[in-house]
Amino acid sequence: MVANPQHQEAGRNPPLVPCPIAHRVRSWLIWVALLAGLAQGPSARAELQFDVFLGLDDRVREGHWFPVAFEILNDGPPFTGTVLIGAEDAVAQQQRQFAIELPTGTRKRVVLPVFPASGRYSRWDARLLDPDGKLIAERTGLQPKDVASHIPLIGALPRTFGGLPALPDVPNRGVEFLPAVARLQSEYLPSNPIALEGLTAWYLNSEKAADLKPDQADALLSWMHNGGHLILAIEQPTDVTALPWLKSVLPFLPESLTNVANNGRIEAWVTQGPSVVQLPSALQRETTIDNNNPQFRGNRRRVVSPNRAAFTDPFTQIEPQEDFRKADITVVAGKVTDGVVNLALGDSPLIITAPRGRGTLTVLAFSPEREPFRSWKNRSWFWARTIGIPPELLVENAPVRWGGSSIDGLFGAMLDSRQVRKLPIGALLLLLLVYLAVIGPVDQWVLKRMGKQMWTWVTFPFYVVVFSGLIYFIGYRLRAGDLELNELQVVDQLPRGQGSILRGHTWFSIYSPGNNRYRLASEQPFATFRAELQQSGQGRNDSSRLNLRQPAKGFDAEVFVPVWVSQLYSSDWLDLGPTLLTAELRSPESDPTLVVENPSELRFTQVAAAFNGRLYNLGALPPQGRVEYPLGANEGRSLDELVGGLPAIHQTVQQRRFAFGGERSGQIPKNLDGVISASLVERLRGSPFDVADNFSTHASFGVNHLLQRGDVVLFGWAPDQAVAAPVHRFTPARTQRDTVVRFSIPGRPPS
């Protein structure tokens, strides 16, 4: 810079005159920085945070839906992004996506239900794209902790971090086979109840219940009515009375706080008392086997499970803690309105349990997060007893197992197109022998008779073309057909207040005559879509291709189906709906009679009832119809015999994906017995029919726990009818849509 001499003479401070060289350098640097920012594009936005949280406290239960929480902070310019998530190295083949608006200076959280269709040990990638499809941020190689399908996973929303439920330590067991507790955070809880179905039980402190938003509270109650076990600990009576949604489902009206002497009763209940609920056990059961029945023949390779004589019940071995036995407990006094008092201290109920739909609500009328319970050294065993964890899961070196093959394969064997016929192995071998004979001795003999042995270079390609055309013609005749959609809806009717919740599992089998893409969409409030779950241990061998877009409500999916292939998909949904069946059990103690009515427009061609280990066929039930049926102890069929046929069915299902075999191999009849068997696969565990690679099911589908607590479970078969609206957005030449409705009622009064 130089000074102006005119200003110096006037005695004033001269203004600075910019140096031409410095000015050019500064301008050049500004332009370079600007161009560099433009070249970086969206990635040069001011700070952008993209966090992804998999599962329930980083845990994923095999074969179950789990939540994925996204937290995005945008401090830069506003834009509408697209979030993609999929299995590692397969995001392009199977991806889930949603759009999200990101104004400047906003932090948004989105929770998405995801299903691990590619089996366990999956790794996940998540990406955030701008409107032009350019990558802004990503999180790769996310790997949650796997939990076997039959191992309990407990969610907890405690008042304090130290109040998290604890479970007993079991040495020499893999972490996948240990019951686990997942600490939940209210801000990341999903409002979609389907995303919670990987939880076996949920501990909720009454102080934290007020933190739940209305849609989260509704999701929690829907999860409970669909088979979840909600354990509520009451800190103060006002915590409950101030929340109408919680007060309306409690079997207990809290009134005041009082101190009650323990006198060792809590430890006595833990060591000798029954569990609040009974989770599926691997213990062997007494089952009658008819060796002359052909459905029980075949592979009986059984998993060796411990029985009660093989190990000592660990609950009976805990050592008492004297200071806890003598301590007083602060108890919430009140009135029991319904349910069962599992444990009481004098006249004060301590643990109250009541069925709620297909699930269970347990009320702890004390705070397990306060003294003296908090410092009790045996509190982990108390939690195990309250949750209902089977003793064999808490024993060192006990046998373990993964879940087995998914029941998706069973439904696929029912629904796969019958247009497809397989080439028998014998026919294939015969065709191969004929081909070898023609290109070998036959060709040599013919050319030798003609004296044209040099023509073999002409005849050999001719034979290849002829036999290639013959093979294509045979394949075309065996597998070519029309575009076909087969659908089976299994709908659970769950009571909720004065209405009903319909929880649906819908399986679709699409048979494609060409390599085509097909669109499916739903506008139900809670609806998801997934590919077929592969057999355990297959890893990322899933060949299905799926693009799933999940807006605020429902889904929009596009699937690719290869030529001449039946591809299976599944949709899980939940919605309010009309009452489809009503039932009443009269004289349950002496001469039980079941009265069933059909207030809907569905035409049930067959209705069956499962109760006390037997299956009763009630016959047909037309719209507005009514039927009365006695449930005699010697009537009906044995459920164990029905489910005992699953190992043989399992062998048939395993042939489903084989290209060769019998003409109808890999197919099983589509009927009510098949759906009932699929609903009761947990009944096989520990039975003489249990095999290492048998079927497994997810928690929201099995109903065996309802029979264990004494309920009556109804199954209604409605062929050529559907409850949910169709989701296919294409026109198949052949369509078949069937429905099975399931409904349960208490079979015996609380004791």
C-alpha positions in Angstrom: 0.0 0.0 0.0 1.2 3.7 -0.7 -0.1 7.0 0.7 -1.5 9.9 -1.3 0.8 13.0 -1.0 -2.1 15.5 -1.3 -3.5 14.2 1.9 -0.2 14.3 3.7 0.1 18.1 3.0 -3.3 18.7 4.5 -2.2 17.0 7.7 -4.8 14.4 7.5 -4.4 10.6 7.8 -4.0 9.4 4.2 -6.3 6.7 2.9 -4.6 3.5 1.8 -4.5 2.9 -1.9 -4.6 -0.8 -2.7 -1.6 -2.3 -4.3 -2.6 -3.8 -7.7 -0.5 -7.0 -7.1 -2.0 -7.6 -3.6 -5.5 -7.0 -4.9 -5.1 -9.5 -7.7 -3.7 -12.1 -5.3 -6.5 -11.7 -2.9 -9.1 -11.9 -5.7 -7.5 -15.0 -7.0 -7.6 -16.7 -3.6 -11.3 -15.8 -3.2 -12.2 -17.3 -6.6 -10.1 -20.5 -5.8 -12.0 -21.0 -2.5 -15.3 -20.4 -4.2 -14.6 -22.8 -7.0 -13.4 -25.4 -4.6 -16.6 -25.1 -2.6 -18.7 -25.5 -5.7 -16.7 -28.5 -6.8 -17.2 -30.2 -3.5 -21.0 -29.6 -3.9 -23.3 -30.9 -1.2 -20.5 -32.4 0.8 -19.3 -28.9 1.5 -22.4 -28.0 3.5 -21.8 -26.6 6.9 -21.9 -29.4 9.5 -24.1 -32.5 8.8 -24.5 -35.2 11.3 -25.7 -38.7 10.2 -26.0 -41.3 12.9 -27.5 -44.8 12.6 -28.5 -47.0 15.6 -29.2 -50.7 14.7 -31.6 -52.9 16.7 -32.6 -52.8 20.3 -29.5 -51.5 22.1 -27.4 -52.9 19.2 -29.1 -56.3 19.5 -31.1 -58.1 16.7 -33.1 -61.2 17.3 -32.9 -63.8 14.6 -36.0 -63.9 12.3 -37.7 -60.8 14.0 -38.3 -57.2 13.0 -36.0 -54.7 14.6 -35.9 -50.9 14.7 -33.2 -48.8 13.0 -33.0 -45.3 14.3 -31.6 -42.5 12.1 -30.6 -39.1 13.6 -29.7 -36.3 11.2 -28.6 -32.8 12.0 -28.4 -30.3 9.2 -26.7 -27.0 9.8 -26.3 -26.2 6.1 -28.7 -25.2 3.4 -32.1 -26.9 3.4 -32.6 -30.0 1.1 -34.7 -33.1 0.8 -32.6 -36.2 1.2 -33.1 -39.9 0.7 -31.9 -42.5 3.2 -31.0 -46.0 2.0 -30.3 -49.0 4.2 -29.6 -52.6 3.2 -27.3 -55.5 3.9 -23.7 -54.8 3.2 -22.7 -55.3 -0.5 -26.3 -55.8 -1.3 -27.9 -52.4 -0.9 -28.7 -52.3 -4.6 -30.4 -55.7 -4.6 -32.5 -55.3 -1.4 -32.8 -51.7 -0.2 -35.2 -49.8 2.1 -35.5 -46.1 1.6 -37.4 -43.1 2.7 -37.4 -39.4 1.9 -36.8 -36.8 4.6 -36.9 -33.0 4.5 -34.0 -31.3 6.2 -34.5 -27.6 6.8 -31.5 -25.5 8.0 -30.6 -26.0 11.7 -32.9 -29.0 12.3 -32.3 -32.3 14.0 -34.6 -35.1 12.9 -35.0 -38.7 14.2 -36.7 -41.4 12.1 -37.2 -45.0 13.3 -37.7 -47.7 10.6 -38.7 -51.3 11.0 -36.2 -53.7 9.3 -36.2 -57.4 8.9 -33.0 -59.5 8.6 -34.1 -61.6 5.6 -30.5 -62.7 4.8 -30.1 -64.5 8.1 -27.7 -63.9 11.0 -24.3 -62.4 11.0 -25.5 -59.6 8.7 -23.6 -56.3 8.2 -25.5 -53.2 7.2 -24.8 -50.1 5.2 -26.7 -46.8 5.4 -26.4 -43.9 3.0 -27.8 -40.3 2.8 -28.3 -39.0 -0.7 -29.1 -35.5 -2.0 -32.0 -34.8 -4.5 -29.6 -35.5 -7.4 -28.6 -38.9 -6.0 -25.2 -37.9 -4.9 -23.8 -39.4 -1.7 -23.7 -36.9 1.2 -22.9 -39.2 4.2 -22.8 -43.0 4.9 -22.3 -45.5 7.7 -20.9 -48.8 6.5 -20.2 -52.2 8.1 -22.7 -51.8 10.9 -23.0 -55.2 12.6 -25.4 -55.7 15.5 -25.2 -58.4 18.1 -27.2 -61.5 17.1 -29.5 -63.2 19.5 -31.0 -66.7 18.6 -34.7 -66.6 17.8 -35.7 -68.6 20.9 -33.6 -66.6 23.4 -35.4 -64.0 25.4 -34.6 -60.3 24.7 -35.8 -57.9 27.3 -36.2 -54.1 26.7 -35.9 -51.7 29.7 -36.9 -48.1 30.2 -35.7 -47.6 33.8 -35.8 -44.5 36.0 -32.0 -44.6 36.4 -29.2 -46.3 34.6 -28.4 -48.3 37.7 -32.0 -49.5 37.8 -31.6 -51.6 34.6 -32.8 -55.2 35.2 -30.0 -57.7 35.6 -29.9 -61.3 34.6 -27.8 -64.2 36.0 -24.3 -64.7 34.6 -24.0 -68.0 32.9 -20.4 -69.1 32.1 -19.5 -71.1 29.0 -22.4 -69.9 26.9 -22.1 -67.9 23.7 -23.5 -64.4 23.8 -26.0 -65.4 21.1 -27.6 -67.9 23.6 -27.7 -65.7 26.6 -30.9 -63.9 27.6 -30.1 -60.2 27.2 -31.4 -56.8 28.5 -31.5 -53.9 26.0 -31.6 -50.4 27.5 -34.2 -48.3 25.6 -34.2 -44.6 25.2 -37.6 -42.9 24.9 -36.4 -40.5 22.1 -35.5 -43.5 19.9 -38.5 -45.7 20.6 -40.5 -46.5 17.5 -44.1 -45.6 17.0 -44.6 -48.7 14.9 -45.4 -51.7 17.1 -44.1 -54.2 14.5 -40.6 -52.8 15.1 -40.9 -54.0 18.7 -41.7 -57.6 18.1 -38.2 -58.8 18.7 -38.7 -58.0 22.4 -39.8 -60.8 24.7 -40.6 -58.5 27.6 -40.4 -54.8 28.4 -39.7 -53.3 31.8 -41.1 -49.8 32.3 -40.7 -47.6 35.3 -43.8 -45.5 36.0 -41.8 -42.3 36.1 -40.5 -42.9 32.6 -44.0 -43.7 31.3 -44.8 -39.9 31.2 -41.9 -39.5 28.7 -43.6 -41.6 26.1 -45.4 -39.7 23.3 -48.9 -40.7 22.4 -47.9 -42.7 19.4 -45.1 -44.5 21.3 -47.6 -45.4 24.1 -50.0 -46.7 21.6 -47.3 -48.8 20.0 -46.3 -50.2 23.4 -49.9 -51.3 24.1 -50.4 -52.8 20.7 -47.2 -54.7 21.1 -48.4 -56.0 24.5 -51.8 -57.1 23.1 -50.0 -58.9 20.3 -48.1 -61.2 22.7 -45.6 -59.0 24.5 -45.0 -59.1 28.3 -45.1 -55.6 29.8 -43.6 -55.3 33.3 -44.6 -52.0 35.0 -42.9 -50.9 38.3 -44.9 -48.2 40.2 -42.8 -45.5 41.9 -45.7 -43.3 43.0 -49.5 -43.8 42.6 -49.8 -40.5 40.8 -47.4 -41.7 38.1 -50.2 -44.1 37.0 -53.3 -42.1 37.8 -52.0 -39.1 35.7 -51.8 -41.3 32.6 -55.2 -42.4 31.2 -53.6 -44.8 28.6 -51.8 -46.6 31.4 -54.5 -46.5 34.0 -57.0 -48.1 31.6 -55.1 -51.3 31.2 -53.9 -51.9 34.8 -55.3 -54.7 36.9 -54.4 -52.7 40.0 -55.6 -49.3 41.3 -52.7 -47.8 43.3 -53.7 -45.7 46.3 -50.8 -45.0 48.8 -47.3 -45.9 49.9 -46.7 -48.1 52.9 -43.7 -50.1 54.4 -44.2 -53.8 54.7 -41.9 -56.4 56.3 -40.2 -58.8 53.8 -39.6 -61.7 56.1 -37.9 -63.7 53.4 -41.0 -64.1 51.3 -39.6 -62.6 48.1 -36.6 -65.0 48.2 -38.9 -67.9 48.9 -41.0 -67.0 45.8 -37.9 -66.8 43.6 -36.6 -70.2 44.8 -39.9 -72.1 44.8 -42.6 -70.0 43.1 -43.8 -70.3 39.5 -42.8 -67.9 36.8 -45.1 -65.0 36.1 -45.3 -66.2 32.5 -44.0 -69.4 30.8 -41.7 -68.8 27.9 -41.0 -71.7 25.5 -38.9 -74.4 27.0 -36.5 -76.9 25.6 -37.3 -79.5 28.2 -38.6 -82.8 26.9 -42.3 -83.5 27.4 -44.2 -86.7 27.7 -45.7 -87.3 24.3 -47.5 -90.4 22.9 -46.0 -91.6 19.7 -47.9 -93.7 17.2 -45.1 -95.6 15.4 -47.7 -97.0 13.0 -48.8 -93.6 11.8 -46.9 -92.8 8.6 -46.8 -89.0 9.3 -44.4 -89.7 12.1 -41.9 -91.8 10.1 -38.8 -90.5 8.6 -36.0 -88.4 10.0 -36.2 -88.2 13.8 -32.7 -86.8 14.4 -33.5 -85.2 17.8 -31.7 -82.4 19.6 -30.6 -83.7 23.0 -32.3 -81.2 25.4 -31.8 -81.4 29.2 -34.8 -82.6 31.2 -35.4 -81.8 34.8 -33.7 -84.9 36.1 -30.5 -84.0 34.2 -29.7 -80.8 36.0 -30.6 -79.0 39.2 -33.0 -76.1 38.9 -30.7 -73.1 39.4 -33.5 -71.1 41.0 -33.4 -73.4 44.0 -29.7 -73.0 44.6 -29.5 -69.3 45.3 -28.1 -68.3 48.7 -30.3 -66.1 51.0 -29.2 -62.6 52.0 -30.1 -62.1 55.6 -30.1 -58.3 55.6 -32.5 -58.3 52.6 -34.8 -60.9 54.2 -35.2 -58.7 57.3 -35.6 -55.4 55.5 -38.8 -53.5 55.0 -40.1 -52.9 51.4 -41.9 -49.7 50.4 -45.0 -51.0 48.7 -47.7 -49.3 46.7 -51.0 -50.2 48.4 -54.1 -50.5 46.4 -56.9 -52.7 45.0 -56.6 -55.6 42.6 -59.3 -55.3 40.0 -58.5 -58.4 37.9 -55.7 -60.8 37.2 -53.7 -63.0 39.6 -51.6 -62.0 42.7 -48.4 -63.9 42.2 -46.7 -62.6 45.4 -48.0 -60.7 48.4 -46.5 -59.5 51.6 -49.2 -60.0 54.1 -52.3 -58.2 52.7 -50.3 -56.1 50.3 -50.0 -57.5 46.7 -46.5 -57.2 45.4 -46.7 -58.8 41.9 -50.0 -58.8 40.0 -50.4 -60.4 36.5 -53.2 -60.2 34.1 -53.7 -61.3 30.5 -54.1 -58.5 27.9 -55.1 -59.9 24.5 -52.4 -62.4 23.5 -49.9 -60.7 25.9 -49.4 -60.2 29.6 -49.2 -57.2 31.9 -47.3 -57.6 35.2 -47.5 -54.9 37.8 -44.7 -54.6 40.4 -46.3 -52.7 43.3 -42.8 -51.6 44.5 -39.7 -50.0 42.9 -37.0 -52.5 42.1 -34.7 -49.5 41.5 -34.7 -48.4 45.2 -33.2 -49.9 48.3 -33.2 -52.5 49.6 -34.0 -54.3 46.3 -31.3 -52.4 44.4 -28.4 -53.8 46.5 -30.0 -57.3 46.8 -27.4 -59.8 45.4 -30.1 -62.1 44.1 -32.1 -59.5 42.2 -30.9 -61.0 38.9 -32.7 -64.3 39.8 -35.8 -62.3 40.7 -35.9 -60.8 37.2 -35.3 -64.1 35.6 -38.3 -65.6 37.5 -40.5 -62.6 36.7 -39.7 -62.6 33.0 -40.2 -66.4 32.9 -36.8 -67.5 31.6 -36.6 -71.3 31.4 -34.1 -72.8 33.8 -32.1 -74.6 31.1 -31.1 -71.2 29.6 -29.4 -70.4 32.9 -27.4 -73.6 33.3 -23.7 -73.8 32.4 -22.8 -76.0 29.4 -26.4 -76.7 28.5 -27.0 -77.6 24.8 -27.8 -74.7 22.5 -29.3 -74.4 19.1 -30.2 -71.9 16.5 -33.8 -71.5 15.4 -33.9 -73.8 12.4 -35.6 -73.2 9.0 -38.1 -70.4 8.7 -41.8 -71.1 8.4 -41.7 -68.9 5.3 -40.6 -72.1 3.5 -43.6 -73.9 4.7 -46.0 -71.2 3.4 -44.0 -71.1 0.2 -44.6 -74.8 -0.3 -48.3 -74.1 0.1 -48.4 -71.1 -2.2 -45.9 -71.8 -5.0 -47.5 -72.1 -8.4 -48.7 -75.5 -9.4 -48.0 -74.5 -13.1 -44.3 -75.4 -12.5 -43.5 -79.1 -12.9 -40.1 -80.6 -12.2 -38.1 -82.9 -14.4 -37.7 -86.3 -12.7 -34.2 -87.5 -12.2 -34.9 -90.7 -14.1 -36.0 -88.8 -17.1 -33.0 -86.5 -17.0 -30.6 -89.5 -16.8 -32.4 -91.2 -19.7 -32.1 -88.1 -21.8 -28.4 -87.9 -21.0 -27.8 -91.5 -21.9 -29.6 -91.0 -25.2 -27.5 -87.9 -26.0 -24.2 -89.8 -25.2 -25.3 -92.7 -27.3 -26.3 -90.5 -30.3 -23.0 -88.4 -30.4 -20.9 -91.6 -29.8 -21.7 -95.1 -31.1 -24.8 -94.2 -33.1 -23.1 -91.3 -34.9 -20.0 -93.5 -35.6 -22.1 -96.5 -36.9 -24.3 -94.3 -39.2 -21.3 -92.4 -40.7 -19.4 -95.7 -41.1 -22.3 -97.3 -43.0 -22.4 -94.2 -45.3 -18.6 -94.1 -45.7 -18.6 -90.5 -44.6 -16.6 -90.6 -41.3 -15.3 -87.1 -42.0 -18.8 -85.6 -41.7 -18.6 -85.9 -38.0 -17.7 -82.3 -37.8 -21.1 -81.5 -39.3 -23.2 -84.1 -37.5 -21.8 -83.3 -34.0 -22.9 -79.6 -34.0 -26.2 -80.7 -35.5 -26.8 -83.1 -32.6 -25.9 -80.3 -30.1 -28.4 -78.0 -31.7 -31.2 -80.6 -31.8 -30.7 -81.7 -28.1 -30.4 -78.1 -26.9 -33.7 -77.3 -28.6 -35.2 -80.4 -27.1 -34.1 -79.5 -23.6 -35.5 -75.9 -24.0 -38.8 -77.4 -25.3 -39.0 -79.7 -22.3 -38.2 -76.9 -19.9 -40.7 -74.7 -21.5 -43.4 -77.3 -21.3 -42.6 -78.0 -17.7 -42.3 -74.4 -16.4 -43.9 -72.0 -18.7 -47.2 -70.5 -17.6 -49.3 -67.5 -16.9 -48.5 -64.6 -14.4 -49.9 -65.9 -11.1 -50.4 -64.4 -7.6 -51.2 -66.7 -4.7 -51.8 -65.0 -1.3 -52.5 -66.2 2.2 -53.5 -63.9 5.0 -53.2 -65.1 8.6 -55.1 -62.5 10.6 -55.0 -62.3 14.4 -58.0 -60.6 16.0 -56.8 -58.8 19.2 -59.2 -57.2 21.6 -58.3 -53.6 22.5 -60.8 -51.5 24.5 -64.2 -51.6 22.9 -62.8 -52.5 19.4 -60.4 -54.9 17.8 -56.9 -54.7 16.4 -56.2 -56.9 13.3 -52.5 -58.1 13.2 -51.9 -59.6 9.8 -49.2 -61.8 8.3 -49.6 -62.0 4.5 -47.5 -64.2 2.3 -47.4 -63.6 -1.5 -46.1 -66.0 -4.1 -45.5 -64.5 -7.5 -45.0 -66.7 -10.5 -43.5 -64.9 -13.4 -43.5 -66.0 -17.1 -40.6 -63.6 -17.8 -37.9 -61.5 -16.2 -40.1 -58.8 -14.9 -40.6 -56.2 -12.1 -43.8 -56.0 -10.2 -45.1 -53.3 -7.9 -46.8 -53.8 -4.6 -48.1 -51.0 -2.3 -50.2 -50.6 0.9 -51.8 -47.6 2.5 -52.4 -49.2 5.9 -51.1 -47.2 8.9 -48.6 -49.9 9.9 -47.5 -52.1 7.0 -44.1 -53.5 6.1 -42.8 -55.7 3.4 -39.9 -58.1 3.2 -38.3 -60.9 1.2 -38.5 -64.5 2.3 -36.3 -65.4 5.3 -33.6 -67.8 4.3 -32.7 -70.8 6.3 -30.4 -70.1 9.3 -26.8 -70.1 8.5 -27.2 -69.3 4.8 -25.9 -65.8 5.3 -26.2 -63.5 2.4 -27.4 -66.1 -0.1 -30.7 -64.5 -0.7 -31.2 -64.0 -4.4 -34.5 -61.9 -4.3 -34.3 -58.3 -5.4 -36.4 -55.8 -3.6 -36.7 -52.0 -3.6 -38.8 -50.8 -0.7 -39.9 -47.2 -0.1 -41.5 -46.5 3.2 -43.4 -43.2 3.5 -45.1 -42.1 6.7 -47.9 -44.6 6.1 -47.8 -48.0 4.4 -45.2 -49.0 1.8 -44.4 -48.9 -1.9 -42.3 -51.9 -3.2 -40.9 -53.0 -6.5 -39.8 -56.7 -6.8 -37.9 -58.5 -9.5 -39.0 -62.1 -10.3 -36.9 -64.2 -12.7 -38.5 -66.1 -15.5 -40.4 -69.3 -14.6 -39.8 -68.9 -10.9 -42.2 -68.6 -7.9 -40.8 -65.9 -5.5 -42.1 -65.6 -2.0 -42.6 -62.3 -0.1 -44.3 -61.3 3.1 -46.1 -58.3 4.5 -46.7 -57.7 8.2 -49.4 -55.2 9.0 -51.6 -53.9 11.8 -54.8 -51.9 11.7 -58.0 -51.3 13.5 -60.8 -53.4 12.1 -64.2 -55.0 12.6 -64.8 -58.0 14.9 -64.5 -61.2 12.8 -65.3 -63.9 15.4 -66.7 -63.9 18.9 -66.6 -66.8 21.3 -67.6 -67.8 24.8 -66.6 -70.9 26.8 -69.4 -72.1 29.0 -68.9 -74.3 32.1 -65.1 -74.4 31.7 -64.5 -76.5 34.8 -67.1 -79.3 34.4 -68.5 -79.7 30.9 -66.9 -77.0 28.7 -69.0 -76.0 25.7 -67.7 -73.5 23.1 -70.1 -71.0 21.5 -68.7 -69.3 18.4 -70.5 -66.6 16.3 -69.5 -65.0 13.0 -70.6 -61.3 12.9 -68.6 -60.6 9.8 -69.2 -61.2 6.1 -66.6 -63.9 5.8 -67.7 -67.4 4.9 -65.7 -69.8 7.0 -65.8 -73.3 5.4 -63.9 -74.7 8.4 -63.5 -73.6 12.0 -61.3 -75.4 14.5 -60.6 -74.8 18.2 -57.4 -75.8 20.1 -57.8 -76.4 23.8 -56.2 -78.6 26.5 -53.8 -80.3 24.0 -56.6 -81.2 21.5 -58.0 -79.9 18.2 -61.7 -79.8 17.7 -63.4 -79.4 14.2 -66.4 -77.1 14.6 -67.5 -77.3 11.0 -68.5 -74.5 8.7 -69.6 -71.1 9.9 -71.5 -68.8 7.4 -71.9 -65.0 7.9 -74.0 -64.2 10.9 -73.8 -67.9 11.8 -73.5 -69.6 15.2 -72.2 -72.9 16.4 -72.1 -74.7 19.8 -69.5 -77.5 20.3 -68.7 -79.6 23.4 -64.9 -79.7 24.2 -64.8 -83.2 25.6 -61.5 -84.6 26.9 -61.7 -87.6 24.6 -62.9 -85.8 21.5 -61.0 -84.2 18.7 -57.4 -84.9 17.7 -54.1 -84.7 19.6 -52.2 -81.5 18.9 -48.9 -83.3 19.4 -49.8 -85.8 16.7 -50.7 -83.0 14.3 -47.5 -81.1 15.0 -45.5 -84.3 15.0 -46.0 -84.5 11.2 -43.9 -81.3 10.7 -40.5 -83.2 10.5 -41.8 -85.1 7.4 -43.2 -81.8 6.0 -39.8 -80.2 6.7 -38.2 -82.7 4.3 -40.8 -81.9 1.6 -40.2 -78.1 2.1 -36.5 -78.6 1.7 -37.1 -79.9 -1.9 -39.0 -76.8 -2.8 -36.0 -75.0 -4.4 -34.6 -78.0 -6.1 -34.9 -78.0 -9.9 -35.2 -81.8 -10.2 -37.2 -84.4 -8.4 -40.8 -85.7 -8.4 -43.3 -83.7 -10.4 -44.9 -82.3 -7.3 -42.0 -82.5 -4.9 -41.6 -79.5 -2.6 -45.3 -78.9 -2.5 -47.8 -79.4 0.4 -51.5 -78.9 0.4 -52.8 -75.5 1.3 -55.3 -76.1 4.1 -56.1 -75.2 7.7 -54.1 -78.0 9.2 -50.9 -76.6 7.6 -51.6 -73.1 9.1 -52.3 -74.6 12.6 -49.1 -76.7 12.5 -47.1 -73.6 11.5 -48.7 -71.7 14.4 -47.6 -74.4 16.9 -44.0 -75.2 15.8 -42.8 -74.2 19.3 -44.6 -77.3 20.5 -41.9 -79.4 18.9 -39.1 -78.0 21.0 -38.0 -80.7 23.4 -40.5 -83.3 22.2 -39.6 -86.7 20.6 -40.3 -85.1 17.2 -37.8 -82.3 17.7 -35.0 -82.3 15.0 -32.0 -80.1 14.7 -33.1 -78.3 11.6 -36.8 -78.1 12.1 -39.0 -75.0 11.6 -38.7 -71.9 13.7 -41.2 -69.0 14.0 -41.1 -65.4 15.2 -42.7 -64.4 18.5 -45.7 -62.6 17.0 -46.8 -65.7 15.0 -46.7 -68.6 17.4 -49.7 -69.3 19.6 -48.5 -72.2 21.7 -48.0 -69.9 24.8 -51.7 -69.2 24.7 -52.5 -72.9 25.0 -50.0 -73.2 27.8 -51.8 -70.5 29.9 -55.1 -72.3 29.2 -56.7 -70.2 26.4 -58.9 -71.5 23.7 -57.5 -70.7 20.3 -59.8 -70.5 17.3 -58.8 -70.9 13.6 -61.2 -70.0 10.8 -60.6 -70.9 7.2 -62.1 -68.5 4.6 -61.0 -69.5 1.1 -61.2 -67.1 -1.9 -61.7 -64.2 0.6 -59.4 -61.5 2.1 -59.6 -59.1 5.1 -56.9 -56.6 4.0 -57.1 -54.8 0.7 -55.0 -56.2 -2.2 -51.5 -54.8 -2.4 -50.5 -55.9 -5.9 -50.5 -53.2 -8.5 -50.4 -55.5 -11.5 -52.9 -57.7 -13.2 -52.1 -61.4 -12.9 -53.8 -63.9 -15.1 -54.4 -66.2 -12.1 -55.2 -65.0 -8.6 -56.0 -66.9 -5.4 -56.4 -65.0 -2.1 -57.3 -67.0 1.1 -57.6 -66.0 4.8 -57.2 -67.7 8.1 -58.5 -65.8 11.2 -57.1 -66.6 14.6 -58.7 -65.6 17.9 -58.2 -66.6 21.5 -60.3 -66.4 24.7 -59.5 -67.4 28.3 -60.2 -71.1 28.8 -60.1 -71.2 32.6 -60.7 -68.5 35.3 -57.6 -67.0 37.0 -56.3 -68.9 40.0 
